[in-house]
Every structure is written in C-alpha cells, then in structure tokens.
Amino acid sequence: MATLLGFLLSSLGLCRHINIFKSRVFILFFFSVTSLPCFSLCIVPERMKLEFSGLYVTGINQKAKSTPFYNRVDVARFYVEGKPGKNVVVTIPHRQFLYKKVGRERLKINRFVYGCGLSKRGSVRIRANGRTPLLCIGAVVKIHAKNSAGRYSSAIRFEVNYK
C-alpha cells in the first residue's frame, strides 16, 4: 500500500512538496519540544557551604549559630528554579557534621535554621519568573569542652521537592 501511495504521489509530482512539508513539520516539532520550559526543580547554588570561621573558646560548653541573613557568607545560599506559582519544600536529613579544616575533629549539627526567602518550616513559593528569591540555611552547633578551637565547615545535603 505504501509503494502504491508513493507511486501515485510521484506520478502526480507531489513528492517534492511532501518531503518539504515533512521536513518543516520535523523542524517545527523539534523547536517546539526544545523551547518548552522544563518544570523539574533545579538548584542554582550561590554558596553551598556552612562555615564557622570564628575561633571559639575551648574548655567551655557553648553554642555557635550561623544565622541566615542575605549578607552572611557563613550560611548555605541558593535559588530554586521550577514551575511558577508552585510551592517548594526544602528537607534536610539528620546527622550531618561540620569538619575541622585541619585535623579530624567534627561537630554534630544540632539544628538547621531556615532564613532569607524560606519560611520557618522550609517552604517557599516559586515566583512568576520561575525562580525563588534567595534561600538561606544556617545551623546551630554545640561546642563541647573536648573540641579544639579552629575553623569548622562542611557542605550540607538537602532535598527540594514540590509540596
């Protein structure tokens, strides 16, 4: 049947027009697929590292806190891109540590603190341009008497999902 149709089209002189039409449809389909916006979530990092750069006094139990504000460099800062108007939730797994820059000591992160564009529970709405405002995550760490003074830092792991 296909050969019969091909013969009829070639006998009428329409093959050239059909092939051009097929190529135009393919090109149009290709550009429409590649130009569609991707609605999967993307994390755009600005600075993904928590850092406690101050030298803390040893021998005394104390808490150190990196408060998430826009101008702080010791907090994790990032954007999320996705479907405009949808809510997004940031989830952080437990048992994460900060490691000393020199040596093998580590500090357990007791609590994470959300800030900047994130609510206290870690949710935010994606703006009309497909991107959230700047999002920040800080931490609270308890420094024990056995921990020595120094710079502790680490990249944190987290998930971002639609609500």
DSSP file with accessible surface (Angstrom, degrees, kcal/mol):
  #  RESIDUE AA STRUCTURE BP1 BP2  ACC     N-H-->O    O-->H-N    N-H-->O    O-->H-N    TCO  KAPPA ALPHA  PHI   PSI    X-CA   Y-CA   Z-CA
    1    1 A M     >        0   0  196      0, 0.0     4,-2.4     0, 0.0     5,-0.2   0.000 360.0 360.0 360.0 -39.5    0.0    0.0    0.0
    2    2 A A  H  >  +     0   0   80      1,-0.2     4,-2.6     2,-0.2     5,-0.1   0.882 360.0  48.8 -65.8 -38.6    2.9    2.4    0.8
    3    3 A T  H  > S+     0   0  122      2,-0.2     4,-2.4     1,-0.2    -1,-0.2   0.879 110.5  51.4 -68.2 -35.8    4.5    1.7   -2.5
    4    4 A L  H  > S+     0   0  107      2,-0.2     4,-2.4     1,-0.2    -2,-0.2   0.929 111.8  46.7 -64.4 -42.9    1.2    2.3   -4.3
    5    5 A L  H  X S+     0   0  103     -4,-2.4     4,-2.5     1,-0.2    -2,-0.2   0.909 112.1  51.0 -65.4 -40.3    0.8    5.6   -2.4
    6    6 A G  H  X S+     0   0   34     -4,-2.6     4,-2.4     1,-0.2    -1,-0.2   0.891 110.3  49.6 -62.7 -40.5    4.4    6.5   -3.3
    7    7 A F  H  X S+     0   0  133     -4,-2.4     4,-2.5     2,-0.2    -2,-0.2   0.922 111.2  48.7 -64.3 -42.7    3.8    5.7   -6.9
    8    8 A L  H  X S+     0   0   84     -4,-2.4     4,-1.6     1,-0.2    -2,-0.2   0.917 113.0  47.5 -64.7 -42.0    0.7    7.9   -7.0
    9    9 A L  H  X>S+     0   0   43     -4,-2.5     5,-2.6     1,-0.2     6,-0.6   0.911 114.1  46.5 -66.0 -40.8    2.4   10.8   -5.3
   10   10 A S  H ><5S+     0   0   65     -4,-2.4     3,-0.6     1,-0.2    -2,-0.2   0.874 110.4  53.1 -70.7 -32.9    5.4   10.6   -7.7
   11   11 A S  H 3<5S+     0   0   71     -4,-2.5    -1,-0.2     1,-0.2    -2,-0.2   0.825 110.8  46.8 -71.4 -27.9    3.2   10.3  -10.7
   12   12 A L  H 3<5S-     0   0  122     -4,-1.6    -1,-0.2    -5,-0.2    -2,-0.2   0.543 113.7-119.1 -86.9  -7.8    1.4   13.4   -9.7
   13   13 A G  T <<5S+     0   0   46     -3,-0.6     4,-0.3    -4,-0.6    -3,-0.2   0.768  79.3 120.9  79.0  25.3    4.6   15.3   -9.0
   14   14 A L     >< +     0   0   72     -5,-2.6     4,-2.3    -6,-0.2     5,-0.2   0.471  41.7  91.2-100.3  -3.6    3.8   15.8   -5.3
   15   15 A C  H  > S+     0   0   47     -6,-0.6     4,-2.5     1,-0.2     5,-0.2   0.904  85.8  52.1 -60.6 -43.0    6.8   14.0   -3.8
   16   16 A R  H  > S+     0   0  167      1,-0.2     4,-1.8     2,-0.2    -1,-0.2   0.925 112.4  45.5 -61.3 -41.0    9.0   17.1   -3.7
   17   17 A H  H  > S+     0   0   97     -4,-0.3     4,-2.2     1,-0.2    -1,-0.2   0.888 112.2  51.3 -70.8 -37.3    6.2   19.1   -1.9
   18   18 A I  H  X S+     0   0   60     -4,-2.3     4,-2.8     2,-0.2    -2,-0.2   0.920 109.4  50.0 -66.5 -43.6    5.5   16.3    0.6
   19   19 A N  H  X S+     0   0   97     -4,-2.5     4,-2.3     2,-0.2    -2,-0.2   0.906 111.6  48.2 -63.4 -39.9    9.2   15.9    1.6
   20   20 A I  H  X S+     0   0   71     -4,-1.8     4,-2.4    -5,-0.2    -1,-0.2   0.925 111.7  50.5 -65.0 -40.8    9.5   19.7    2.2
   21   21 A F  H  X S+     0   0  136     -4,-2.2     4,-2.3     1,-0.2    -2,-0.2   0.929 110.1  50.1 -63.1 -42.3    6.3   19.5    4.2
   22   22 A K  H  X S+     0   0  129     -4,-2.8     4,-2.5     1,-0.2    -1,-0.2   0.915 111.1  48.5 -62.3 -43.5    7.7   16.6    6.3
   23   23 A S  H  X S+     0   0   57     -4,-2.3     4,-2.5     1,-0.2    -1,-0.2   0.897 111.2  50.1 -67.5 -36.4   11.0   18.4    7.0
   24   24 A R  H  X S+     0   0  175     -4,-2.4     4,-2.5     2,-0.2    -1,-0.2   0.908 111.0  49.1 -66.2 -40.0    9.1   21.6    8.0
   25   25 A V  H  X S+     0   0   72     -4,-2.3     4,-2.9     2,-0.2    -2,-0.2   0.926 112.2  48.7 -64.3 -42.9    6.9   19.6   10.4
   26   26 A F  H  X S+     0   0  133     -4,-2.5     4,-2.8     2,-0.2    -2,-0.2   0.938 112.9  46.7 -62.9 -45.6   10.0   17.9   11.9
   27   27 A I  H  X S+     0   0   87     -4,-2.5     4,-2.5     2,-0.2     5,-0.2   0.927 114.0  48.1 -63.4 -43.1   11.8   21.2   12.3
   28   28 A L  H  X S+     0   0  126     -4,-2.5     4,-2.1    -5,-0.2    -2,-0.2   0.930 113.4  47.8 -63.1 -43.2    8.7   22.8   13.9
   29   29 A F  H  X S+     0   0  130     -4,-2.9     4,-2.2     2,-0.2     5,-0.2   0.925 111.3  51.1 -64.0 -42.5    8.3   19.8   16.2
   30   30 A F  H  X S+     0   0  105     -4,-2.8     4,-2.3     1,-0.2    -2,-0.2   0.937 112.6  45.1 -61.5 -46.6   12.0   19.9   17.2
   31   31 A F  H  X S+     0   0  124     -4,-2.5     4,-1.6     1,-0.2    -1,-0.2   0.865 111.7  52.5 -68.5 -33.2   11.9   23.6   18.1
   32   32 A S  H  X S+     0   0   53     -4,-2.1     4,-0.5    -5,-0.2    -1,-0.2   0.893 111.9  46.0 -70.7 -34.6    8.6   23.3   20.0
   33   33 A V  H >< S+     0   0   77     -4,-2.2     3,-0.6     1,-0.2    -2,-0.2   0.918 115.4  45.3 -72.7 -41.3   10.0   20.5   22.1
   34   34 A T  H 3< S+     0   0   82     -4,-2.3    -1,-0.2     1,-0.2    -2,-0.2   0.764 111.7  52.5 -76.3 -21.6   13.3   22.2   22.9
   35   35 A S  H 3< S+     0   0   90     -4,-1.6    -1,-0.2    -5,-0.2    -2,-0.2   0.547  82.2 108.2 -91.7  -6.2   11.7   25.5   23.6
   36   36 A L  S << S-     0   0  121     -3,-0.6     2,-0.1    -4,-0.5    -3,-0.0  -0.474  79.3-108.7 -67.6 140.4    9.2   24.2   26.2
   37   37 A P        -     0   0   86      0, 0.0     2,-0.5     0, 0.0    -1,-0.1  -0.427  26.7-124.0 -70.6 145.0   10.2   25.2   29.7
   38   38 A C        -     0   0   94      1,-0.1    -3,-0.0    -2,-0.1     0, 0.0  -0.781  19.4-166.8 -90.0 124.6   11.4   22.4   32.0
   39   39 A F        +     0   0   94     -2,-0.5    44,-0.5    43,-0.1     2,-0.2   0.220  50.2 113.1-101.0  15.9    9.4   22.1   35.1
   40   40 A S  S    S-     0   0   66     42,-0.1     2,-0.3     1,-0.1    -2,-0.1  -0.567  78.5 -99.1 -78.9 154.4   11.7   19.9   37.0
   41   41 A L        -     0   0   42     -2,-0.2     2,-0.4   119,-0.1    41,-0.2  -0.559  39.7-170.6 -78.8 136.5   13.3   21.5   40.1
   42   42 A C  E     -A   81   0A  55     39,-2.5    39,-3.0    -2,-0.3     2,-0.6  -0.992  15.2-142.7-126.8 135.7   16.8   22.9   39.7
   43   43 A I  E     -A   80   0A  71     -2,-0.4    37,-0.2    37,-0.2    -2,-0.0  -0.867  10.1-162.0 -98.3 124.6   19.0   24.2   42.5
   44   44 A V  E     -A   79   0A  37     35,-2.9    35,-2.4    -2,-0.6     2,-0.1  -0.901  18.1-146.6-106.5 102.8   21.1   27.2   41.5
   45   45 A P  E     +A   78   0A  81      0, 0.0    33,-0.2     0, 0.0     3,-0.1  -0.431  31.3 168.3 -76.2 142.7   23.9   27.4   44.1
   46   46 A E  E    S-     0   0A  84     31,-2.4     2,-0.3     1,-0.2    32,-0.2   0.654  85.2 -14.6-108.9 -48.8   25.4   30.7   45.2
   47   47 A R  E     -A   77   0A  73     30,-2.7    30,-4.0    27,-0.0    -1,-0.2  -0.816  61.7-176.5-154.9 114.4   27.4   29.3   48.2
   48   48 A M        +     0   0   53     28,-0.3   108,-1.0    -2,-0.3     2,-0.4   0.046  51.2  99.0-105.3  27.1   26.6   25.8   49.4
   49   49 A K  E     -F  155   0B  89     26,-0.4     2,-0.4   106,-0.2   106,-0.2  -0.943  58.0-147.9-123.9 130.7   28.9   25.6   52.4
   50   50 A L  E     -F  154   0B   0    104,-2.8   104,-2.2    -2,-0.4     2,-0.4  -0.798  27.6-178.1 -87.2 138.2   28.2   26.1   56.1
   51   51 A E  E     -F  153   0B  35     23,-1.9     2,-0.7    -2,-0.4   102,-0.2  -0.991  29.5-165.9-145.8 131.4   31.2   27.6   57.9
   52   52 A F  E     +F  152   0B   4    100,-3.4   100,-1.8    -2,-0.4    98,-0.1  -0.899  22.2 168.5-110.5  96.8   32.0   28.6   61.4
   53   53 A S        +     0   0   62     -2,-0.7    -1,-0.1    98,-0.2     2,-0.1   0.633  40.2  98.1 -90.9 -14.3   35.1   30.7   60.9
   54   54 A G  S    S-     0   0   32     98,-0.1     2,-0.8     1,-0.1    96,-0.4  -0.356  79.3-114.8 -74.2 153.5   35.5   32.2   64.3
   55   55 A L        -     0   0  139     94,-0.1     2,-0.3    96,-0.1    94,-0.1  -0.817  36.2-154.2 -87.6 114.5   37.9   30.8   66.9
   56   56 A Y        -     0   0   62     -2,-0.8     2,-0.2    94,-0.4    94,-0.0  -0.684  20.4-104.8 -93.4 147.5   35.7   29.5   69.7
   57   57 A V        -     0   0   89     -2,-0.3     3,-0.4    92,-0.1     2,-0.2  -0.442  36.0-145.3 -69.5 132.9   36.9   29.2   73.2
   58   58 A T  S    S+     0   0   66      1,-0.2    87,-0.2    -2,-0.2    90,-0.1  -0.598  74.7  47.4 -95.5 164.9   37.6   25.6   74.3
   59   59 A G  S    S+     0   0   53     86,-0.5     2,-0.4    88,-0.3    86,-0.2   0.336  97.4  83.7  89.1  -7.4   37.0   24.1   77.7
   60   60 A I  S    S-     0   0  100     -3,-0.4     2,-0.5    84,-0.2    -1,-0.2  -0.992  80.0-123.4-129.2 135.0   33.5   25.6   78.0
   61   61 A N        +     0   0   95     -2,-0.4     2,-0.3    -3,-0.1    83,-0.2  -0.649  49.5 152.3 -75.3 124.9   30.3   24.2   76.6
   62   62 A Q  E     -B  143   0A  60     81,-2.1    81,-3.6    -2,-0.5     2,-0.4  -0.964  40.6-117.9-148.9 165.0   28.8   26.8   74.3
   63   63 A K  E     -B  142   0A 156     -2,-0.3     2,-0.4    79,-0.2    79,-0.2  -0.881  18.2-160.6-108.6 140.0   26.5   27.1   71.2
   64   64 A A  E     -B  141   0A   4     77,-3.3    77,-2.9    -2,-0.4     2,-0.4  -0.955  10.5-169.2-116.5 138.7   27.5   28.6   67.9
   65   65 A K  E     -B  140   0A 103     -2,-0.4     2,-0.8    75,-0.2    75,-0.2  -0.993  18.8-157.1-133.7 130.1   24.9   29.8   65.5
   66   66 A S  E     -B  139   0A   0     73,-2.7    73,-0.6    -2,-0.4    47,-0.2  -0.913  24.2-152.0-102.8 103.5   25.2   30.8   61.9
   67   67 A T        -     0   0   40     -2,-0.8     2,-0.9    71,-0.2     7,-0.1  -0.635  15.6-122.8 -80.1 127.1   22.1   33.0   61.4
   68   68 A P        +     0   0    8      0, 0.0    48,-0.7     0, 0.0     2,-0.3  -0.595  49.5 147.1 -78.4 106.6   20.8   33.0   57.8
   69   69 A F    >   -     0   0  114     -2,-0.9     3,-1.1    46,-0.2     6,-0.1  -0.871  58.7-105.3-126.5 166.7   20.7   36.6   56.5
   70   70 A Y  T 3  S+     0   0  137     -2,-0.3    -1,-0.0     1,-0.2    65,-0.0   0.843 116.9  44.8 -62.2 -35.7   21.2   37.9   53.0
   71   71 A N  T 3  S+     0   0  135      2,-0.0     2,-0.3    -3,-0.0    -1,-0.2   0.368  87.2 109.0 -96.6   7.8   24.7   39.4   53.7
   72   72 A R    <   -     0   0   74     -3,-1.1     3,-0.3     1,-0.1    -6,-0.0  -0.646  45.3-169.3 -86.0 138.8   26.1   36.4   55.6
   73   73 A V  S    S+     0   0   99     -2,-0.3   -24,-0.1     1,-0.1    -1,-0.1   0.506  77.8  70.6-102.4  -5.0   28.8   34.3   54.0
   74   74 A D  S    S+     0   0   20     -7,-0.1   -23,-1.9   -24,-0.1     2,-0.3   0.299  87.8  76.9 -96.6  12.4   28.9   31.5   56.5
   75   75 A V  S    S-     0   0    0     -3,-0.3     2,-0.4   -25,-0.2   -26,-0.4  -0.802  90.2-100.0-116.3 160.2   25.5   30.1   55.5
   76   76 A A  E     - C   0 137A   0     61,-2.3    61,-2.2    -2,-0.3     2,-0.4  -0.684  43.7-172.4 -78.4 127.3   24.4   28.0   52.5
   77   77 A R  E     +AC  47 136A  39    -30,-4.0   -30,-2.7    -2,-0.4   -31,-2.4  -0.984  16.5 138.2-128.1 133.9   22.7   30.2   49.9
   78   78 A F  E     -AC  45 135A   0     57,-2.3    57,-3.0    -2,-0.4     2,-0.3  -0.963  37.7-126.8-161.0 170.6   20.9   29.1   46.8
   79   79 A Y  E     -A   44   0A  57    -35,-2.4   -35,-2.9    -2,-0.3     2,-0.4  -0.871  16.9-142.6-121.0 159.7   18.0   29.6   44.4
   80   80 A V  E     -A   43   0A   0     -2,-0.3    52,-2.2    53,-0.3     2,-0.4  -0.992  10.8-160.6-125.1 132.3   15.5   27.0   43.2
   81   81 A E  E     +AD  42 131A  73    -39,-3.0   -39,-2.5    -2,-0.4     2,-0.3  -0.915  35.2 108.7-111.1 139.9   14.0   27.1   39.7
   82   82 A G        -     0   0   10     48,-1.9   -42,-0.1    -2,-0.4   -41,-0.1  -0.903  66.6 -15.1-175.0-156.5   10.8   25.3   38.7
   83   83 A K  S >  S-     0   0   85    -44,-0.5     3,-1.5    -2,-0.3    43,-0.3  -0.506  72.8-112.0 -72.3 124.3    7.2   25.7   37.8
   84   84 A P  T 3  S+     0   0   58      0, 0.0    43,-0.2     0, 0.0    44,-0.2  -0.271  96.5  18.8 -60.5 139.2    6.0   29.2   38.5
   85   85 A G  T 3  S+     0   0   36     41,-2.1     2,-0.2     1,-0.3    42,-0.1   0.284  94.5 121.2  87.9 -10.2    3.4   29.5   41.3
   86   86 A K    <   -     0   0   98     -3,-1.5    40,-2.7    41,-0.2     2,-0.3  -0.544  62.6-119.5 -86.3 152.5    4.1   26.1   42.9
   87   87 A N  E     -I  125   0C  55     38,-0.2    76,-2.4    76,-0.2     2,-0.4  -0.694  25.9-159.8 -89.7 145.3    5.2   25.7   46.5
   88   88 A V  E     -IJ 124 162C   0     36,-3.2    36,-2.1    -2,-0.3     2,-0.4  -0.948   2.8-154.7-126.1 143.1    8.6   24.0   47.2
   89   89 A V  E     -IJ 123 161C  36     72,-3.0    72,-2.2    -2,-0.4     2,-0.5  -0.976   6.4-148.4-121.8 133.1    9.8   22.4   50.4
   90   90 A V  E     - J   0 160C   2     32,-3.0     2,-0.4    -2,-0.4    70,-0.2  -0.883  16.5-169.1 -98.4 125.9   13.4   22.0   51.5
   91   91 A T  E     - J   0 159C  70     68,-2.8    68,-3.1    -2,-0.5    31,-0.0  -0.973   3.8-163.8-119.6 130.3   14.1   18.8   53.5
   92   92 A I        -     0   0   18     -2,-0.4    66,-0.2    66,-0.2    20,-0.1  -0.944  17.9-129.7-115.6 125.9   17.4   18.3   55.3
   93   93 A P        -     0   0   54      0, 0.0    64,-0.1     0, 0.0     3,-0.1  -0.366  28.1-112.2 -70.4 153.3   18.4   14.8   56.6
   94   94 A H  S    S+     0   0  167      1,-0.2    16,-0.1    -2,-0.0    17,-0.0  -0.195  86.2  49.5 -75.7 175.2   19.6   14.4   60.2
   95   95 A R        +     0   0  156     14,-0.3     2,-0.3     1,-0.2    -1,-0.2   0.965  67.0 153.2  57.3  62.3   23.1   13.6   61.4
   96   96 A Q        -     0   0    6     13,-0.4    13,-2.5    -3,-0.1     2,-0.3  -0.891  24.6-155.8-114.7 152.4   25.2   16.0   59.5
   97   97 A F  E     -G  108   0B  25     -2,-0.3     2,-0.4    11,-0.2    11,-0.2  -0.880  16.5-135.7-129.0 155.6   28.5   17.2   60.7
   98   98 A L  E     -G  107   0B   0      9,-2.9     9,-2.8    -2,-0.3     2,-0.4  -0.926  28.6-147.3-105.2 135.7   30.9   20.1   60.4
   99   99 A Y  E     -GH 106 153B 110     54,-1.8    54,-2.4    -2,-0.4     7,-0.2  -0.848  16.6-111.4-110.0 143.1   34.6   19.1   60.0
  100  100 A K  E     - H   0 152B  42      5,-2.6    52,-0.2    -2,-0.4     3,-0.1  -0.415  21.6-131.7 -70.4 141.3   37.6   20.9   61.2
  101  101 A K  S    S+     0   0  144     50,-2.7     2,-0.5     1,-0.2    -1,-0.1   0.911  98.0  31.0 -62.7 -42.0   39.8   22.4   58.4
  102  102 A V  S    S+     0   0  116     49,-0.3    -1,-0.2    -3,-0.0     3,-0.2  -0.975 119.9  13.3-119.3 122.2   43.0   20.9   59.9
  103  103 A G  S    S-     0   0   57     -2,-0.5    -4,-0.0     1,-0.1     0, 0.0  -0.583  90.3 -79.2 109.8-174.3   42.7   17.7   61.8
  104  104 A R  S    S+     0   0  243     -2,-0.2    -1,-0.1    -5,-0.1     2,-0.1   0.216  78.1 124.2-115.9  14.1   40.0   15.1   62.1
  105  105 A E        -     0   0   58     -3,-0.2    -5,-2.6    -6,-0.0     2,-0.3  -0.397  36.5-171.8 -75.6 155.0   37.6   16.6   64.6
  106  106 A R  E     -G   99   0B 121     -7,-0.2     2,-0.4    -2,-0.1    -7,-0.2  -0.983  16.1-144.9-145.3 154.7   33.9   17.1   63.8
  107  107 A L  E     -G   98   0B   5     -9,-2.8    -9,-2.9    -2,-0.3     2,-0.3  -0.977  21.8-127.9-119.7 133.5   30.9   18.9   65.3
  108  108 A K  E     -G   97   0B 100     -2,-0.4    34,-0.6    34,-0.2     2,-0.6  -0.633  23.0-124.8 -80.3 134.1   27.4   17.5   65.1
  109  109 A I  E     -E  141   0A   8    -13,-2.5   -13,-0.4    -2,-0.3   -14,-0.3  -0.700  23.9-170.2 -79.4 119.1   24.9   20.0   63.7
  110  110 A N  E     -     0   0A  91     30,-2.0     2,-0.3    -2,-0.6    31,-0.2   0.874  64.9  -1.1 -78.0 -40.7   22.1   20.1   66.3
  111  111 A R  E     -E  140   0A 136     29,-1.5    29,-2.7   -17,-0.0     2,-0.4  -0.995  61.0-134.6-154.0 144.1   19.6   22.1   64.4
  112  112 A F  E     -E  139   0A  38     -2,-0.3     2,-0.5    27,-0.2    27,-0.3  -0.813  18.2-151.5 -99.6 145.6   19.2   23.8   61.0
  113  113 A V  E     -E  138   0A  23     25,-2.3    25,-3.5    -2,-0.4     2,-0.3  -0.973   5.8-148.7-120.7 124.7   17.8   27.3   60.7
  114  114 A Y  E     +E  137   0A  52     -2,-0.5     2,-0.2     6,-0.3    23,-0.2  -0.688  31.0 148.3 -90.7 145.9   15.9   28.4   57.6
  115  115 A G  E >   +E  136   0A  12     21,-2.3     3,-2.0    -2,-0.3    21,-1.5  -0.847  32.7  46.9-156.7-166.3   16.1   32.1   56.5
  116  116 A a  E 3  S-E  135   0A  31    -48,-0.7    19,-0.2     1,-0.3    18,-0.1  -0.491 128.2  -6.5  57.9-111.9   16.0   34.6   53.7
  117  117 A G  T 3  S+     0   0   23     17,-1.9    -1,-0.3    -2,-0.4     2,-0.2   0.577 115.9  96.8 -87.6  -9.4   13.1   33.6   51.5
  118  118 A L  S <  S-     0   0   14     -3,-2.0     6,-0.2    18,-0.2   -29,-0.0  -0.550  70.8-128.3 -82.7 146.0   12.3   30.3   53.3
  119  119 A S    >   -     0   0   47      4,-2.1     3,-1.6    -2,-0.2    -1,-0.1  -0.249  38.9 -92.7 -76.6 176.9    9.6   30.0   56.0
  120  120 A K  T 3  S+     0   0  199      1,-0.3    -6,-0.3     2,-0.1    -1,-0.1   0.774 129.4  49.6 -64.8 -24.0   10.4   28.5   59.4
  121  121 A R  T 3  S-     0   0  219      2,-0.1    -1,-0.3    -7,-0.0   -31,-0.1   0.381 122.9-103.7 -95.0   0.9    9.4   25.1   58.1
  122  122 A G  S <  S+     0   0    0     -3,-1.6   -32,-3.0     1,-0.3     2,-0.3   0.772  75.8 129.4  87.9  27.1   11.5   25.3   54.9
  123  123 A S  E     +I   89   0C  28    -34,-0.2    -4,-2.1   -36,-0.0     2,-0.3  -0.837  25.0 168.1-115.6 156.3    8.8   26.2   52.3
  124  124 A V  E     -I   88   0C  16    -36,-2.1   -36,-3.2    -2,-0.3     2,-0.4  -0.979  30.9-118.8-157.6 155.2    8.7   28.9   49.6
  125  125 A R  E     -I   87   0C 146     -2,-0.3     2,-0.3   -38,-0.2   -38,-0.2  -0.853  29.3-121.2-101.8 137.9    6.6   29.7   46.5
  126  126 A I        -     0   0    1    -40,-2.7   -41,-2.1    -2,-0.4     6,-0.2  -0.588  32.7-124.7 -77.0 132.5    8.3   30.0   43.1
  127  127 A R    >   -     0   0  143      4,-1.1     3,-1.8    -2,-0.3   -42,-0.2  -0.102  28.3 -94.5 -71.4 174.8    7.8   33.4   41.6
  128  128 A A  T 3  S+     0   0   96      1,-0.3    -1,-0.1   -44,-0.2     4,-0.1   0.759 122.8  61.8 -64.8 -24.3    6.3   34.1   38.2
  129  129 A N  T 3  S-     0   0  119      2,-0.3    -1,-0.3   -46,-0.1     3,-0.1   0.462 119.5-107.5 -83.0   0.8    9.8   34.2   36.6
  130  130 A G  S <  S+     0   0   12     -3,-1.8   -48,-1.9     1,-0.2     2,-0.4   0.580  88.3  96.4  88.8  10.3   10.3   30.5   37.6
  131  131 A R  B     -D   81   0A  77    -50,-0.2    -4,-1.1    -6,-0.0    -2,-0.3  -0.987  65.7-131.3-135.4 143.3   12.9   31.2   40.3
  132  132 A T        -     0   0    3    -52,-2.2    -6,-0.1    -2,-0.4     3,-0.1  -0.381  35.6 -97.6 -80.1 165.3   12.6   31.6   44.1
  133  133 A P        -     0   0   21      0, 0.0   -53,-0.3     0, 0.0    -1,-0.2  -0.230  68.3 -58.9 -68.4 176.3   14.1   34.5   46.0
  134  134 A L        -     0   0   18    -55,-0.1   -17,-1.9   -18,-0.1     2,-0.4  -0.357  59.5-154.4 -59.9 131.2   17.5   33.9   47.6
  135  135 A L  E     -CE  78 116A   0    -57,-3.0   -57,-2.3   -19,-0.2     2,-0.4  -0.910   9.9-167.8-113.0 139.0   17.2   31.0   50.1
  136  136 A a  E     -CE  77 115A   0    -21,-1.5   -21,-2.3    -2,-0.4     2,-0.4  -0.964  10.0-167.2-130.0 144.5   19.5   30.5   53.1
  137  137 A I  E     +CE  76 114A   0    -61,-2.2   -61,-2.3    -2,-0.4   -23,-0.2  -0.995  13.0 175.3-131.5 124.9   20.2   27.7   55.5
  138  138 A G  E     - E   0 113A   0    -25,-3.5   -25,-2.3    -2,-0.4     2,-0.3  -0.542  14.6-139.1-113.9-175.0   22.1   28.2   58.7
  139  139 A A  E     -BE  66 112A   0    -73,-0.6   -73,-2.7   -27,-0.3     2,-0.4  -0.976   9.0-138.5-148.1 158.4   22.9   25.9   61.7
  140  140 A V  E     -BE  65 111A  10    -29,-2.7   -30,-2.0    -2,-0.3   -29,-1.5  -0.986  26.6-177.0-118.5 128.2   23.2   25.6   65.4
  141  141 A V  E     -BE  64 109A   1    -77,-2.9   -77,-3.3    -2,-0.4     2,-0.6  -0.979  20.8-140.4-128.1 137.5   26.2   23.7   66.8
  142  142 A K  E     -B   63   0A  78    -34,-0.6     2,-0.6    -2,-0.4   -79,-0.2  -0.873  16.0-151.3 -98.0 124.5   27.1   22.8   70.4
  143  143 A I  E     -B   62   0A   7    -81,-3.6   -81,-2.1    -2,-0.6     2,-0.1  -0.863  14.4-154.5 -98.2 119.6   30.8   23.1   71.0
  144  144 A H    >   -     0   0   79     -2,-0.6     3,-1.1   -83,-0.2   -85,-0.3  -0.396  29.5-104.6 -87.6 170.1   31.9   20.7   73.8
  145  145 A A  T 3  S+     0   0   52      1,-0.2   -86,-0.5   -86,-0.2   -85,-0.1   0.803 118.6  58.8 -65.2 -29.2   34.9   21.1   76.1
  146  146 A K  T 3  S+     0   0  173    -88,-0.1     2,-0.3   -87,-0.1    -1,-0.2   0.679  85.9  94.8 -76.8 -16.0   36.7   18.3   74.2
  147  147 A N  S <  S-     0   0    9     -3,-1.1   -88,-0.3     1,-0.0     2,-0.2  -0.597  70.9-137.4 -79.9 135.3   36.6   20.3   70.8
  148  148 A S        -     0   0   36     -2,-0.3   -92,-0.1     1,-0.1     2,-0.1  -0.489  26.6 -94.4 -88.9 160.5   39.5   22.4   70.0
  149  149 A A  S    S+     0   0   45     -2,-0.2     2,-0.3   -94,-0.1   -94,-0.1  -0.360  71.3  94.9 -70.7 151.1   39.4   25.9   68.5
  150  150 A G  S    S-     0   0   10    -96,-0.4     2,-0.6   -98,-0.1   -94,-0.4  -0.956  74.6 -49.2 157.6-171.9   39.5   26.3   64.8
  151  151 A R        -     0   0  103     -2,-0.3   -50,-2.7   -96,-0.1     2,-0.4  -0.834  46.9-171.6 -98.5 122.6   37.6   26.7   61.6
  152  152 A Y  E     +FH  52 100B   4   -100,-1.8  -100,-3.4    -2,-0.6     2,-0.3  -0.943  16.3 152.3-114.4 133.1   34.8   24.1   61.0
  153  153 A S  E     +FH  51  99B  18    -54,-2.4   -54,-1.8    -2,-0.4     2,-0.3  -0.984  11.2 166.3-154.6 162.6   33.0   23.9   57.7
  154  154 A S  E     -F   50   0B  22   -104,-2.2  -104,-2.8    -2,-0.3     2,-0.3  -0.940  37.3-109.2-171.0 152.6   31.1   21.4   55.5
  155  155 A A  E     -F   49   0B  65     -2,-0.3     2,-0.3  -106,-0.2  -106,-0.2  -0.725  41.6-135.7 -83.6 140.3   28.8   21.3   52.5
  156  156 A I        -     0   0   14   -108,-1.0     2,-0.4    -2,-0.3   -58,-0.0  -0.703   4.4-134.9-101.5 154.2   25.3   20.3   53.6
  157  157 A R        +     0   0  147     -2,-0.3     2,-0.3   -64,-0.1   -61,-0.0  -0.866  35.5 151.8-103.7 137.9   22.9   17.8   51.9
  158  158 A F        -     0   0   32     -2,-0.4     2,-0.3   -66,-0.2   -66,-0.2  -0.977  33.0-129.9-157.7 165.1   19.3   18.6   51.4
  159  159 A E  E     -J   91   0C 118    -68,-3.1   -68,-2.8    -2,-0.3     2,-0.4  -0.914   9.6-157.2-118.6 149.0   16.3   17.8   49.1
  160  160 A V  E     +J   90   0C  17     -2,-0.3     2,-0.3   -70,-0.2   -70,-0.2  -0.994  23.4 163.5-126.3 124.5   14.0   20.1   47.3
  161  161 A N  E     -J   89   0C  80    -72,-2.2   -72,-3.0    -2,-0.4     2,-0.1  -0.955  42.2 -97.2-136.5 157.0   10.6   18.9   46.3
  162  162 A Y  E      J   88   0C  85     -2,-0.3   -74,-0.3   -74,-0.2   -76,-0.0  -0.472 360.0 360.0 -68.9 145.8    7.2   20.3   45.2
  163  163 A K              0   0  163    -76,-2.4   -76,-0.2    -2,-0.1    -1,-0.1  -0.490 360.0 360.0 -80.8 360.0    4.7   20.5   48.0
